[in-house]
């Protein structure tokens, strides 16, 4: 299951975009968006997010 972004917590800092090893995250409308087909559930974005806006359900 792919990581999910809590849109209310996301500040579009871009740290998750930079850390993603498979380029599954992009910024759209000033929020992070995760491509579920590309996400490999590595969790690097979760550890990098300063706002705890990303989780794996």
BALOKE-294659 format. One record per residue (C-alpha): residue number from 1; residue in three letters; x, y, z. Coordinates in steps of 0.001 Angstrom, whole numbers, m for minus. Layout:
<pts>
pt num=NUM | residuo=Ala | xx=X | yy=Y | zz=Z
...
</pts>
This chain:
<pts>
pt num=1 | residuo=Unk | xx=0 | yy=0 | zz=0
pt num=2 | residuo=Unk | xx=1376 | yy=3397 | zz=m972
pt num=3 | residuo=Unk | xx=2154 | yy=6211 | zz=1443
pt num=4 | residuo=Unk | xx=m529 | yy=8847 | zz=1936
pt num=5 | residuo=Unk | xx=m238 | yy=12611 | zz=2458
pt num=6 | residuo=Unk | xx=m2334 | yy=14468 | zz=5000
pt num=7 | residuo=Unk | xx=m3108 | yy=17552 | zz=2915
pt num=8 | residuo=Unk | xx=m3898 | yy=19613 | zz=6014
pt num=9 | residuo=Unk | xx=m414 | yy=19049 | zz=7445
pt num=10 | residuo=Unk | xx=1589 | yy=19315 | zz=4207
pt num=11 | residuo=Unk | xx=3408 | yy=22623 | zz=3701
pt num=12 | residuo=Unk | xx=4938 | yy=21705 | zz=313
pt num=13 | residuo=Unk | xx=8488 | yy=21980 | zz=1651
pt num=14 | residuo=Unk | xx=9633 | yy=19479 | zz=m1005
pt num=15 | residuo=Unk | xx=11849 | yy=17379 | zz=1261
pt num=16 | residuo=Unk | xx=9856 | yy=14252 | zz=437
pt num=17 | residuo=Unk | xx=10217 | yy=14941 | zz=m3285
pt num=18 | residuo=Unk | xx=13994 | yy=15187 | zz=m2917
pt num=19 | residuo=Unk | xx=14364 | yy=11999 | zz=m824
pt num=20 | residuo=Unk | xx=12086 | yy=9664 | zz=m2816
pt num=21 | residuo=Unk | xx=14311 | yy=7049 | zz=m4522
pt num=22 | residuo=Unk | xx=11729 | yy=6247 | zz=m7206
pt num=23 | residuo=Unk | xx=10465 | yy=9782 | zz=m7939
pt num=24 | residuo=Unk | xx=6957 | yy=8859 | zz=m6804
pt num=25 | residuo=Unk | xx=6291 | yy=12231 | zz=m5150
pt num=26 | residuo=Unk | xx=5591 | yy=15548 | zz=m6810
pt num=27 | residuo=Unk | xx=4198 | yy=18891 | zz=m5710
pt num=28 | residuo=Unk | xx=771 | yy=19782 | zz=m7090
pt num=29 | residuo=Unk | xx=m1303 | yy=22765 | zz=m5982
pt num=30 | residuo=Unk | xx=1223 | yy=23473 | zz=m3198
pt num=31 | residuo=Unk | xx=849 | yy=19987 | zz=m1679
pt num=32 | residuo=Unk | xx=2785 | yy=16739 | zz=m1988
pt num=33 | residuo=Unk | xx=1187 | yy=14087 | zz=m4151
pt num=34 | residuo=Unk | xx=2285 | yy=10443 | zz=m4171
pt num=35 | residuo=Unk | xx=1950 | yy=8316 | zz=m7297
pt num=36 | residuo=Unk | xx=613 | yy=5060 | zz=m5839
pt num=37 | residuo=Unk | xx=1851 | yy=3035 | zz=m8811
pt num=38 | residuo=Unk | xx=5457 | yy=4179 | zz=m8338
pt num=39 | residuo=Unk | xx=5591 | yy=4157 | zz=m4514
pt num=40 | residuo=Unk | xx=7597 | yy=1222 | zz=m3103
pt num=41 | residuo=Unk | xx=6669 | yy=1807 | zz=570
pt num=42 | residuo=Unk | xx=10258 | yy=2461 | zz=1613
pt num=43 | residuo=Unk | xx=9243 | yy=5014 | zz=4255
pt num=44 | residuo=Unk | xx=12009 | yy=7499 | zz=3511
pt num=45 | residuo=Unk | xx=9488 | yy=10279 | zz=2935
pt num=46 | residuo=Unk | xx=7858 | yy=9596 | zz=6300
pt num=47 | residuo=Unk | xx=11176 | yy=9989 | zz=8103
pt num=48 | residuo=Unk | xx=12020 | yy=13158 | zz=6153
pt num=49 | residuo=Unk | xx=8715 | yy=15023 | zz=6615
pt num=50 | residuo=Unk | xx=9047 | yy=17699 | zz=9338
pt num=51 | residuo=Unk | xx=5258 | yy=17988 | zz=9671
pt num=52 | residuo=Unk | xx=4401 | yy=14273 | zz=10016
pt num=53 | residuo=Unk | xx=2141 | yy=14715 | zz=7000
pt num=54 | residuo=Unk | xx=3026 | yy=11373 | zz=5394
pt num=55 | residuo=Unk | xx=2113 | yy=7912 | zz=6602
pt num=56 | residuo=Unk | xx=1683 | yy=4380 | zz=5325
pt num=57 | residuo=Unk | xx=m1824 | yy=3207 | zz=6216
</pts>
